[in-house]
Amino acid sequence: MPAYSTTVLDHFQNPRNLGEIDLPDAVAEVENPACGDRARLSLRIVDGRITEARFLAEGCPDRKSTRLNSSHA
């Protein structure tokens, strides 16, 4: 098993911005067919600025924990 950094483990155990936005202004979905990792990003945009971001991800822990892990708005 790979040794994950404490930062990666923290984001895996305590995800930031996890979930979906009801009636988002923008949505993006990506999938890596080689390994099956998938991610969906939904955004709320007000006056040209992102005011809220949420994501859903499926895949191995290091991919899930490093996707959109910032809690900064």
mmCIF file of the N, C-alpha and C atoms, coordinates in Angstrom:
data_MODEL
# 
_entry.id   MODEL 
# 
loop_
_atom_site.group_PDB 
_atom_site.id 
_atom_site.type_symbol 
_atom_site.label_atom_id 
_atom_site.label_alt_id 
_atom_site.label_comp_id 
_atom_site.label_asym_id 
_atom_site.label_entity_id 
_atom_site.label_seq_id 
_atom_site.pdbx_PDB_ins_code 
_atom_site.Cartn_x 
_atom_site.Cartn_y 
_atom_site.Cartn_z 
_atom_site.occupancy 
_atom_site.B_iso_or_equiv 
_atom_site.pdbx_formal_charge 
_atom_site.auth_seq_id 
_atom_site.auth_comp_id 
_atom_site.auth_asym_id 
_atom_site.auth_atom_id 
_atom_site.pdbx_PDB_model_num 
ATOM 1   N N  . MET A 1 1  ? 0.842   -1.187 0.000   1.00 0.00 ? 1  MET A N  1 
ATOM 2   C CA . MET A 1 1  ? 0.000   0.000  0.000   1.00 0.00 ? 1  MET A CA 1 
ATOM 3   C C  . MET A 1 1  ? 0.885   1.247  0.000   1.00 0.00 ? 1  MET A C  1 
ATOM 4   N N  . PRO A 1 2  ? 0.572   2.225  -0.859  1.00 0.00 ? 2  PRO A N  1 
ATOM 5   C CA . PRO A 1 2  ? 1.389   3.445  -0.894  1.00 0.00 ? 2  PRO A CA 1 
ATOM 6   C C  . PRO A 1 2  ? 1.284   4.219  0.418   1.00 0.00 ? 2  PRO A C  1 
ATOM 7   N N  . ALA A 1 3  ? 2.346   4.890  0.743   1.00 0.00 ? 3  ALA A N  1 
ATOM 8   C CA . ALA A 1 3  ? 2.334   5.747  1.932   1.00 0.00 ? 3  ALA A CA 1 
ATOM 9   C C  . ALA A 1 3  ? 1.838   7.124  1.516   1.00 0.00 ? 3  ALA A C  1 
ATOM 10  N N  . TYR A 1 4  ? 0.650   7.498  1.966   1.00 0.00 ? 4  TYR A N  1 
ATOM 11  C CA . TYR A 1 4  ? 0.073   8.787  1.616   1.00 0.00 ? 4  TYR A CA 1 
ATOM 12  C C  . TYR A 1 4  ? 0.516   9.843  2.619   1.00 0.00 ? 4  TYR A C  1 
ATOM 13  N N  . SER A 1 5  ? 0.651   11.065 2.152   1.00 0.00 ? 5  SER A N  1 
ATOM 14  C CA . SER A 1 5  ? 1.019   12.161 3.049   1.00 0.00 ? 5  SER A CA 1 
ATOM 15  C C  . SER A 1 5  ? -0.128  12.441 4.013   1.00 0.00 ? 5  SER A C  1 
ATOM 16  N N  . THR A 1 6  ? 0.178   13.115 5.092   1.00 0.00 ? 6  THR A N  1 
ATOM 17  C CA . THR A 1 6  ? -0.868  13.463 6.058   1.00 0.00 ? 6  THR A CA 1 
ATOM 18  C C  . THR A 1 6  ? -1.907  14.382 5.422   1.00 0.00 ? 6  THR A C  1 
ATOM 19  N N  . THR A 1 7  ? -1.490  15.228 4.484   1.00 0.00 ? 7  THR A N  1 
ATOM 20  C CA . THR A 1 7  ? -2.428  16.123 3.798   1.00 0.00 ? 7  THR A CA 1 
ATOM 21  C C  . THR A 1 7  ? -3.415  15.323 2.958   1.00 0.00 ? 7  THR A C  1 
ATOM 22  N N  . VAL A 1 8  ? -2.923  14.362 2.191   1.00 0.00 ? 8  VAL A N  1 
ATOM 23  C CA . VAL A 1 8  ? -3.795  13.534 1.359   1.00 0.00 ? 8  VAL A CA 1 
ATOM 24  C C  . VAL A 1 8  ? -4.754  12.731 2.243   1.00 0.00 ? 8  VAL A C  1 
ATOM 25  N N  . LEU A 1 9  ? -4.242  12.151 3.316   1.00 0.00 ? 9  LEU A N  1 
ATOM 26  C CA . LEU A 1 9  ? -5.104  11.397 4.226   1.00 0.00 ? 9  LEU A CA 1 
ATOM 27  C C  . LEU A 1 9  ? -6.167  12.284 4.868   1.00 0.00 ? 9  LEU A C  1 
ATOM 28  N N  . ASP A 1 10 ? -5.779  13.502 5.261   1.00 0.00 ? 10 ASP A N  1 
ATOM 29  C CA . ASP A 1 10 ? -6.742  14.425 5.854   1.00 0.00 ? 10 ASP A CA 1 
ATOM 30  C C  . ASP A 1 10 ? -7.861  14.771 4.878   1.00 0.00 ? 10 ASP A C  1 
ATOM 31  N N  . HIS A 1 11 ? -7.516  15.046 3.627   1.00 0.00 ? 11 HIS A N  1 
ATOM 32  C CA . HIS A 1 11 ? -8.539  15.402 2.640   1.00 0.00 ? 11 HIS A CA 1 
ATOM 33  C C  . HIS A 1 11 ? -9.410  14.199 2.280   1.00 0.00 ? 11 HIS A C  1 
ATOM 34  N N  . PHE A 1 12 ? -8.861  13.001 2.348   1.00 0.00 ? 12 PHE A N  1 
ATOM 35  C CA . PHE A 1 12 ? -9.671  11.810 2.093   1.00 0.00 ? 12 PHE A CA 1 
ATOM 36  C C  . PHE A 1 12 ? -10.646 11.572 3.244   1.00 0.00 ? 12 PHE A C  1 
ATOM 37  N N  . GLN A 1 13 ? -10.167 11.737 4.467   1.00 0.00 ? 13 GLN A N  1 
ATOM 38  C CA . GLN A 1 13 ? -11.001 11.486 5.635   1.00 0.00 ? 13 GLN A CA 1 
ATOM 39  C C  . GLN A 1 13 ? -11.967 12.634 5.932   1.00 0.00 ? 13 GLN A C  1 
ATOM 40  N N  . ASN A 1 14 ? -11.616 13.843 5.508   1.00 0.00 ? 14 ASN A N  1 
ATOM 41  C CA . ASN A 1 14 ? -12.435 15.038 5.771   1.00 0.00 ? 14 ASN A CA 1 
ATOM 42  C C  . ASN A 1 14 ? -12.579 15.846 4.480   1.00 0.00 ? 14 ASN A C  1 
ATOM 43  N N  . PRO A 1 15 ? -13.346 15.344 3.518   1.00 0.00 ? 15 PRO A N  1 
ATOM 44  C CA . PRO A 1 15 ? -13.443 16.023 2.224   1.00 0.00 ? 15 PRO A CA 1 
ATOM 45  C C  . PRO A 1 15 ? -13.990 17.444 2.353   1.00 0.00 ? 15 PRO A C  1 
ATOM 46  N N  . ARG A 1 16 ? -13.452 18.324 1.535   1.00 0.00 ? 16 ARG A N  1 
ATOM 47  C CA . ARG A 1 16 ? -13.928 19.703 1.467   1.00 0.00 ? 16 ARG A CA 1 
ATOM 48  C C  . ARG A 1 16 ? -14.770 19.859 0.202   1.00 0.00 ? 16 ARG A C  1 
ATOM 49  N N  . ASN A 1 17 ? -15.832 20.625 0.284   1.00 0.00 ? 17 ASN A N  1 
ATOM 50  C CA . ASN A 1 17 ? -16.659 20.947 -0.887  1.00 0.00 ? 17 ASN A CA 1 
ATOM 51  C C  . ASN A 1 17 ? -17.274 19.716 -1.550  1.00 0.00 ? 17 ASN A C  1 
ATOM 52  N N  . LEU A 1 18 ? -17.557 18.698 -0.776  1.00 0.00 ? 18 LEU A N  1 
ATOM 53  C CA . LEU A 1 18 ? -18.126 17.467 -1.310  1.00 0.00 ? 18 LEU A CA 1 
ATOM 54  C C  . LEU A 1 18 ? -19.631 17.619 -1.490  1.00 0.00 ? 18 LEU A C  1 
ATOM 55  N N  . GLY A 1 19 ? -20.140 17.135 -2.612  1.00 0.00 ? 19 GLY A N  1 
ATOM 56  C CA . GLY A 1 19 ? -21.575 17.145 -2.853  1.00 0.00 ? 19 GLY A CA 1 
ATOM 57  C C  . GLY A 1 19 ? -21.919 17.790 -4.179  1.00 0.00 ? 19 GLY A C  1 
ATOM 58  N N  . GLU A 1 20 ? -23.179 18.131 -4.325  1.00 0.00 ? 20 GLU A N  1 
ATOM 59  C CA . GLU A 1 20 ? -23.662 18.778 -5.546  1.00 0.00 ? 20 GLU A CA 1 
ATOM 60  C C  . GLU A 1 20 ? -24.408 20.053 -5.183  1.00 0.00 ? 20 GLU A C  1 
ATOM 61  N N  . ILE A 1 21 ? -24.441 20.987 -6.110  1.00 0.00 ? 21 ILE A N  1 
ATOM 62  C CA . ILE A 1 21 ? -25.186 22.231 -5.959  1.00 0.00 ? 21 ILE A CA 1 
ATOM 63  C C  . ILE A 1 21 ? -26.520 22.065 -6.681  1.00 0.00 ? 21 ILE A C  1 
ATOM 64  N N  . ASP A 1 22 ? -27.618 22.404 -6.015  1.00 0.00 ? 22 ASP A N  1 
ATOM 65  C CA . ASP A 1 22 ? -28.919 22.399 -6.678  1.00 0.00 ? 22 ASP A CA 1 
ATOM 66  C C  . ASP A 1 22 ? -28.950 23.507 -7.724  1.00 0.00 ? 22 ASP A C  1 
ATOM 67  N N  . LEU A 1 23 ? -29.381 23.183 -8.915  1.00 0.00 ? 23 LEU A N  1 
ATOM 68  C CA . LEU A 1 23 ? -29.473 24.131 -10.023 1.00 0.00 ? 23 LEU A CA 1 
ATOM 69  C C  . LEU A 1 23 ? -28.167 24.916 -10.220 1.00 0.00 ? 23 LEU A C  1 
ATOM 70  N N  . PRO A 1 24 ? -27.060 24.222 -10.495 1.00 0.00 ? 24 PRO A N  1 
ATOM 71  C CA . PRO A 1 24 ? -25.775 24.909 -10.676 1.00 0.00 ? 24 PRO A CA 1 
ATOM 72  C C  . PRO A 1 24 ? -25.757 25.743 -11.949 1.00 0.00 ? 24 PRO A C  1 
ATOM 73  N N  . ASP A 1 25 ? -24.869 26.719 -11.978 1.00 0.00 ? 25 ASP A N  1 
ATOM 74  C CA . ASP A 1 25 ? -24.691 27.538 -13.183 1.00 0.00 ? 25 ASP A CA 1 
ATOM 75  C C  . ASP A 1 25 ? -23.782 26.852 -14.195 1.00 0.00 ? 25 ASP A C  1 
ATOM 76  N N  . ALA A 1 26 ? -22.917 25.958 -13.728 1.00 0.00 ? 26 ALA A N  1 
ATOM 77  C CA . ALA A 1 26 ? -22.014 25.230 -14.621 1.00 0.00 ? 26 ALA A CA 1 
ATOM 78  C C  . ALA A 1 26 ? -21.713 23.862 -14.020 1.00 0.00 ? 26 ALA A C  1 
ATOM 79  N N  . VAL A 1 27 ? -21.535 22.870 -14.900 1.00 0.00 ? 27 VAL A N  1 
ATOM 80  C CA . VAL A 1 27 ? -21.210 21.505 -14.483 1.00 0.00 ? 27 VAL A CA 1 
ATOM 81  C C  . VAL A 1 27 ? -20.175 20.950 -15.440 1.00 0.00 ? 27 VAL A C  1 
ATOM 82  N N  . ALA A 1 28 ? -19.197 20.229 -14.902 1.00 0.00 ? 28 ALA A N  1 
ATOM 83  C CA . ALA A 1 28 ? -18.211 19.522 -15.723 1.00 0.00 ? 28 ALA A CA 1 
ATOM 84  C C  . ALA A 1 28 ? -18.075 18.111 -15.172 1.00 0.00 ? 28 ALA A C  1 
ATOM 85  N N  . GLU A 1 29 ? -17.972 17.151 -16.075 1.00 0.00 ? 29 GLU A N  1 
ATOM 86  C CA . GLU A 1 29 ? -17.761 15.759 -15.684 1.00 0.00 ? 29 GLU A CA 1 
ATOM 87  C C  . GLU A 1 29 ? -16.591 15.212 -16.475 1.00 0.00 ? 29 GLU A C  1 
ATOM 88  N N  . VAL A 1 30 ? -15.711 14.487 -15.788 1.00 0.00 ? 30 VAL A N  1 
ATOM 89  C CA . VAL A 1 30 ? -14.568 13.862 -16.451 1.00 0.00 ? 30 VAL A CA 1 
ATOM 90  C C  . VAL A 1 30 ? -14.444 12.423 -15.973 1.00 0.00 ? 30 VAL A C  1 
ATOM 91  N N  . GLU A 1 31 ? -13.895 11.587 -16.851 1.00 0.00 ? 31 GLU A N  1 
ATOM 92  C CA . GLU A 1 31 ? -13.672 10.187 -16.512 1.00 0.00 ? 31 GLU A CA 1 
ATOM 93  C C  . GLU A 1 31 ? -12.390 9.726  -17.174 1.00 0.00 ? 31 GLU A C  1 
ATOM 94  N N  . ASN A 1 32 ? -11.610 8.954  -16.450 1.00 0.00 ? 32 ASN A N  1 
ATOM 95  C CA . ASN A 1 32 ? -10.418 8.338  -17.004 1.00 0.00 ? 32 ASN A CA 1 
ATOM 96  C C  . ASN A 1 32 ? -10.766 6.890  -17.321 1.00 0.00 ? 32 ASN A C  1 
ATOM 97  N N  . PRO A 1 33 ? -10.951 6.561  -18.605 1.00 0.00 ? 33 PRO A N  1 
ATOM 98  C CA . PRO A 1 33 ? -11.367 5.204  -18.949 1.00 0.00 ? 33 PRO A CA 1 
ATOM 99  C C  . PRO A 1 33 ? -10.308 4.151  -18.626 1.00 0.00 ? 33 PRO A C  1 
ATOM 100 N N  . ALA A 1 34 ? -9.051  4.557  -18.471 1.00 0.00 ? 34 ALA A N  1 
ATOM 101 C CA . ALA A 1 34 ? -7.987  3.595  -18.177 1.00 0.00 ? 34 ALA A CA 1 
ATOM 102 C C  . ALA A 1 34 ? -8.105  3.027  -16.770 1.00 0.00 ? 34 ALA A C  1 
ATOM 103 N N  . CYS A 1 35 ? -8.521  3.863  -15.810 1.00 0.00 ? 35 CYS A N  1 
ATOM 104 C CA . CYS A 1 35 ? -8.570  3.389  -14.419 1.00 0.00 ? 35 CYS A CA 1 
ATOM 105 C C  . CYS A 1 35 ? -9.954  3.520  -13.797 1.00 0.00 ? 35 CYS A C  1 
ATOM 106 N N  . GLY A 1 36 ? -10.868 4.225  -14.430 1.00 0.00 ? 36 GLY A N  1 
ATOM 107 C CA . GLY A 1 36 ? -12.218 4.350  -13.912 1.00 0.00 ? 36 GLY A CA 1 
ATOM 108 C C  . GLY A 1 36 ? -12.455 5.525  -12.986 1.00 0.00 ? 36 GLY A C  1 
ATOM 109 N N  . ASP A 1 37 ? -11.435 6.347  -12.716 1.00 0.00 ? 37 ASP A N  1 
ATOM 110 C CA . ASP A 1 37 ? -11.642 7.538  -11.893 1.00 0.00 ? 37 ASP A CA 1 
ATOM 111 C C  . ASP A 1 37 ? -12.665 8.438  -12.573 1.00 0.00 ? 37 ASP A C  1 
ATOM 112 N N  . ARG A 1 38 ? -13.584 8.995  -11.778 1.00 0.00 ? 38 ARG A N  1 
ATOM 113 C CA . ARG A 1 38 ? -14.592 9.914  -12.307 1.00 0.00 ? 38 ARG A CA 1 
ATOM 114 C C  . ARG A 1 38 ? -14.756 11.078 -11.348 1.00 0.00 ? 38 ARG A C  1 
ATOM 115 N N  . ALA A 1 39 ? -15.044 12.255 -11.909 1.00 0.00 ? 39 ALA A N  1 
ATOM 116 C CA . ALA A 1 39 ? -15.301 13.431 -11.086 1.00 0.00 ? 39 ALA A CA 1 
ATOM 117 C C  . ALA A 1 39 ? -16.373 14.288 -11.737 1.00 0.00 ? 39 ALA A C  1 
ATOM 118 N N  . ARG A 1 40 ? -17.198 14.919 -10.892 1.00 0.00 ? 40 ARG A N  1 
ATOM 119 C CA . ARG A 1 40 ? -18.239 15.844 -11.351 1.00 0.00 ? 40 ARG A CA 1 
ATOM 120 C C  . ARG A 1 40 ? -18.095 17.107 -10.522 1.00 0.00 ? 40 ARG A C  1 
ATOM 121 N N  . LEU A 1 41 ? -17.989 18.228 -11.185 1.00 0.00 ? 41 LEU A N  1 
ATOM 122 C CA . LEU A 1 41 ? -17.832 19.529 -10.543 1.00 0.00 ? 41 LEU A CA 1 
ATOM 123 C C  . LEU A 1 41 ? -19.045 20.373 -10.868 1.00 0.00 ? 41 LEU A C  1 
ATOM 124 N N  . SER A 1 42 ? -19.658 20.974 -9.853  1.00 0.00 ? 42 SER A N  1 
ATOM 125 C CA . SER A 1 42 ? -20.762 21.904 -10.085 1.00 0.00 ? 42 SER A CA 1 
ATOM 126 C C  . SER A 1 42 ? -20.408 23.241 -9.449  1.00 0.00 ? 42 SER A C  1 
ATOM 127 N N  . LEU A 1 43 ? -20.779 24.316 -10.146 1.00 0.00 ? 43 LEU A N  1 
ATOM 128 C CA . LEU A 1 43 ? -20.408 25.667 -9.723  1.00 0.00 ? 43 LEU A CA 1 
ATOM 129 C C  . LEU A 1 43 ? -21.608 26.583 -9.636  1.00 0.00 ? 43 LEU A C  1 
ATOM 130 N N  . ARG A 1 44 ? -21.559 27.497 -8.692  1.00 0.00 ? 44 ARG A N  1 
ATOM 131 C CA . ARG A 1 44 ? -22.485 28.628 -8.615  1.00 0.00 ? 44 ARG A CA 1 
ATOM 132 C C  . ARG A 1 44 ? -21.650 29.841 -8.989  1.00 0.00 ? 44 ARG A C  1 
ATOM 133 N N  . ILE A 1 45 ? -22.137 30.613 -9.952  1.00 0.00 ? 45 ILE A N  1 
ATOM 134 C CA . ILE A 1 45 ? -21.413 31.780 -10.449 1.00 0.00 ? 45 ILE A CA 1 
ATOM 135 C C  . ILE A 1 45 ? -22.294 33.012 -10.288 1.00 0.00 ? 45 ILE A C  1 
ATOM 136 N N  . VAL A 1 46 ? -21.764 34.034 -9.629  1.00 0.00 ? 46 VAL A N  1 
ATOM 137 C CA . VAL A 1 46 ? -22.484 35.283 -9.404  1.00 0.00 ? 46 VAL A CA 1 
ATOM 138 C C  . VAL A 1 46 ? -21.602 36.425 -9.877  1.00 0.00 ? 46 VAL A C  1 
ATOM 139 N N  . ASP A 1 47 ? -22.126 37.253 -10.764 1.00 0.00 ? 47 ASP A N  1 
ATOM 140 C CA . ASP A 1 47 ? -21.382 38.393 -11.304 1.00 0.00 ? 47 ASP A CA 1 
ATOM 141 C C  . ASP A 1 47 ? -20.015 37.983 -11.843 1.00 0.00 ? 47 ASP A C  1 
ATOM 142 N N  . GLY A 1 48 ? -19.971 36.831 -12.533 1.00 0.00 ? 48 GLY A N  1 
ATOM 143 C CA . GLY A 1 48 ? -18.731 36.378 -13.164 1.00 0.00 ? 48 GLY A CA 1 
ATOM 144 C C  . GLY A 1 48 ? -17.721 35.754 -12.218 1.00 0.00 ? 48 GLY A C  1 
ATOM 145 N N  . ARG A 1 49 ? -18.104 35.536 -10.967 1.00 0.00 ? 49 ARG A N  1 
ATOM 146 C CA . ARG A 1 49 ? -17.191 34.955 -9.972  1.00 0.00 ? 49 ARG A CA 1 
ATOM 147 C C  . ARG A 1 49 ? -17.774 33.659 -9.424  1.00 0.00 ? 49 ARG A C  1 
ATOM 148 N N  . ILE A 1 50 ? -16.912 32.681 -9.195  1.00 0.00 ? 50 ILE A N  1 
ATOM 149 C CA . ILE A 1 50 ? -17.347 31.433 -8.581  1.00 0.00 ? 50 ILE A CA 1 
ATOM 150 C C  . ILE A 1 50 ? -17.582 31.695 -7.096  1.00 0.00 ? 50 ILE A C  1 
ATOM 151 N N  . THR A 1 51 ? -18.813 31.497 -6.653  1.00 0.00 ? 51 THR A N  1 
ATOM 152 C CA . THR A 1 51 ? -19.138 31.727 -5.243  1.00 0.00 ? 51 THR A CA 1 
ATOM 153 C C  . THR A 1 51 ? -19.308 30.427 -4.465  1.00 0.00 ? 51 THR A C  1 
ATOM 154 N N  . GLU A 1 52 ? -19.501 29.322 -5.190  1.00 0.00 ? 52 GLU A N  1 
ATOM 155 C CA . GLU A 1 52 ? -19.627 28.021 -4.542  1.00 0.00 ? 52 GLU A CA 1 
ATOM 156 C C  . GLU A 1 52 ? -19.181 26.945 -5.512  1.00 0.00 ? 52 GLU A C  1 
ATOM 157 N N  . ALA A 1 53 ? -18.475 25.952 -5.017  1.00 0.00 ? 53 ALA A N  1 
ATOM 158 C CA . ALA A 1 53 ? -18.032 24.821 -5.828  1.00 0.00 ? 53 ALA A CA 1 
ATOM 159 C C  . ALA A 1 53 ? -18.222 23.545 -5.012  1.00 0.00 ? 53 ALA A C  1 
ATOM 160 N N  . ARG A 1 54 ? -18.746 22.529 -5.649  1.00 0.00 ? 54 ARG A N  1 
ATOM 161 C CA . ARG A 1 54 ? -18.931 21.222 -5.016  1.00 0.00 ? 54 ARG A CA 1 
ATOM 162 C C  . ARG A 1 54 ? -18.489 20.150 -6.004  1.00 0.00 ? 54 ARG A C  1 
ATOM 163 N N  . PHE A 1 55 ? -18.066 19.012 -5.470  1.00 0.00 ? 55 PHE A N  1 
ATOM 164 C CA . PHE A 1 55 ? -17.635 17.932 -6.351  1.00 0.00 ? 55 PHE A CA 1 
ATOM 165 C C  . PHE A 1 55 ? -18.043 16.577 -5.806  1.00 0.00 ? 55 PHE A C  1 
ATOM 166 N N  . LEU A 1 56 ? -18.139 15.627 -6.716  1.00 0.00 ? 56 LEU A N  1 
ATOM 167 C CA . LEU A 1 56 ? -18.300 14.215 -6.410  1.00 0.00 ? 56 LEU A CA 1 
ATOM 168 C C  . LEU A 1 56 ? -17.181 13.492 -7.143  1.00 0.00 ? 56 LEU A C  1 
ATOM 169 N N  . ALA A 1 57 ? -16.583 12.492 -6.521  1.00 0.00 ? 57 ALA A N  1 
ATOM 170 C CA . ALA A 1 57 ? -15.484 11.772 -7.161  1.00 0.00 ? 57 ALA A CA 1 
ATOM 171 C C  . ALA A 1 57 ? -15.551 10.300 -6.800  1.00 0.00 ? 57 ALA A C  1 
ATOM 172 N N  . GLU A 1 58 ? -15.162 9.479  -7.741  1.00 0.00 ? 58 GLU A N  1 
ATOM 173 C CA . GLU A 1 58 ? -15.020 8.050  -7.530  1.00 0.00 ? 58 GLU A CA 1 
ATOM 174 C C  . GLU A 1 58 ? -13.647 7.661  -8.024  1.00 0.00 ? 58 GLU A C  1 
ATOM 175 N N  . GLY A 1 59 ? -12.934 6.900  -7.230  1.00 0.00 ? 59 GLY A N  1 
ATOM 176 C CA . GLY A 1 59 ? -11.612 6.465  -7.637  1.00 0.00 ? 59 GLY A CA 1 
ATOM 177 C C  . GLY A 1 59 ? -10.766 6.126  -6.428  1.00 0.00 ? 59 GLY A C  1 
ATOM 178 N N  . CYS A 1 60 ? -9.481  6.006  -6.650  1.00 0.00 ? 60 CYS A N  1 
ATOM 179 C CA . CYS A 1 60 ? -8.582  5.651  -5.562  1.00 0.00 ? 60 CYS A CA 1 
ATOM 180 C C  . CYS A 1 60 ? -8.398  6.837  -4.604  1.00 0.00 ? 60 CYS A C  1 
ATOM 181 N N  . PRO A 1 61 ? -8.010  6.590  -3.361  1.00 0.00 ? 61 PRO A N  1 
ATOM 182 C CA . PRO A 1 61 ? -7.952  7.656  -2.347  1.00 0.00 ? 61 PRO A CA 1 
ATOM 183 C C  . PRO A 1 61 ? -7.098  8.857  -2.726  1.00 0.00 ? 61 PRO A C  1 
ATOM 184 N N  . ASP A 1 62 ? -5.957  8.636  -3.371  1.00 0.00 ? 62 ASP A N  1 
ATOM 185 C CA . ASP A 1 62 ? -5.115  9.791  -3.686  1.00 0.00 ? 62 ASP A CA 1 
ATOM 186 C C  . ASP A 1 62 ? -5.766  10.692 -4.715  1.00 0.00 ? 62 ASP A C  1 
ATOM 187 N N  . ARG A 1 63 ? -6.521  10.158 -5.643  1.00 0.00 ? 63 ARG A N  1 
ATOM 188 C CA . ARG A 1 63 ? -7.220  10.987 -6.626  1.00 0.00 ? 63 ARG A CA 1 
ATOM 189 C C  . ARG A 1 63 ? -8.376  11.732 -5.970  1.00 0.00 ? 63 ARG A C  1 
ATOM 190 N N  . LYS A 1 64 ? -9.139  11.042 -5.145  1.00 0.00 ? 64 LYS A N  1 
ATOM 191 C CA . LYS A 1 64 ? -10.295 11.668 -4.504  1.00 0.00 ? 64 LYS A CA 1 
ATOM 192 C C  . LYS A 1 64 ? -9.869  12.787 -3.561  1.00 0.00 ? 64 LYS A C  1 
ATOM 193 N N  . SER A 1 65 ? -8.785  12.602 -2.860  1.00 0.00 ? 65 SER A N  1 
ATOM 194 C CA . SER A 1 65 ? -8.384  13.582 -1.855  1.00 0.00 ? 65 SER A CA 1 
ATOM 195 C C  . SER A 1 65 ? -7.721  14.808 -2.469  1.00 0.00 ? 65 SER A C  1 
ATOM 196 N N  . THR A 1 66 ? -7.179  14.693 -3.668  1.00 0.00 ? 66 THR A N  1 
ATOM 197 C CA . THR A 1 66 ? -6.501  15.836 -4.262  1.00 0.00 ? 66 THR A CA 1 
ATOM 198 C C  . THR A 1 66 ? -7.381  16.614 -5.224  1.00 0.00 ? 66 THR A C  1 
ATOM 199 N N  . ARG A 1 67 ? -8.569  16.122 -5.541  1.00 0.00 ? 67 ARG A N  1 
ATOM 200 C CA . ARG A 1 67 ? -9.488  16.851 -6.420  1.00 0.00 ? 67 ARG A CA 1 
ATOM 201 C C  . ARG A 1 67 ? -10.195 17.931 -5.626  1.00 0.00 ? 67 ARG A C  1 
ATOM 202 N N  . LEU A 1 68 ? -10.054 19.156 -6.043  1.00 0.00 ? 68 LEU A N  1 
ATOM 203 C CA . LEU A 1 68 ? -10.824 20.251 -5.481  1.00 0.00 ? 68 LEU A CA 1 
ATOM 204 C C  . LEU A 1 68 ? -10.830 20.247 -3.969  1.00 0.00 ? 68 LEU A C  1 
ATOM 205 N N  . ASN A 1 69 ? -9.656  20.061 -3.384  1.00 0.00 ? 69 ASN A N  1 
ATOM 206 C CA . ASN A 1 69 ? -9.603  19.903 -1.950  1.00 0.00 ? 69 ASN A CA 1 
ATOM 207 C C  . ASN A 1 69 ? -9.503  21.221 -1.198  1.00 0.00 ? 69 ASN A C  1 
ATOM 208 N N  . SER A 1 70 ? -9.513  22.319 -1.886  1.00 0.00 ? 70 SER A N  1 
ATOM 209 C CA . SER A 1 70 ? -9.394  23.609 -1.205  1.00 0.00 ? 70 SER A CA 1 
ATOM 210 C C  . SER A 1 70 ? -10.718 24.009 -0.596  1.00 0.00 ? 70 SER A C  1 
ATOM 211 N N  . SER A 1 71 ? -10.666 24.492 0.618   1.00 0.00 ? 71 SER A N  1 
ATOM 212 C CA . SER A 1 71 ? -11.896 24.981 1.267   1.00 0.00 ? 71 SER A CA 1 
ATOM 213 C C  . SER A 1 71 ? -11.979 26.493 1.166   1.00 0.00 ? 71 SER A C  1 
ATOM 214 N N  . HIS A 1 72 ? -11.091 27.109 0.407   1.00 0.00 ? 72 HIS A N  1 
ATOM 215 C CA . HIS A 1 72 ? -11.080 28.562 0.262   1.00 0.00 ? 72 HIS A CA 1 
ATOM 216 C C  . HIS A 1 72 ? -12.120 29.003 -0.765  1.00 0.00 ? 72 HIS A C  1 
ATOM 217 N N  . ALA A 1 73 ? -12.836 30.053 -0.489  1.00 0.00 ? 73 ALA A N  1 
ATOM 218 C CA . ALA A 1 73 ? -13.836 30.567 -1.442  1.00 0.00 ? 73 ALA A CA 1 
ATOM 219 C C  . ALA A 1 73 ? -13.308 31.804 -2.127  1.00 0.00 ? 73 ALA A C  1 
# 
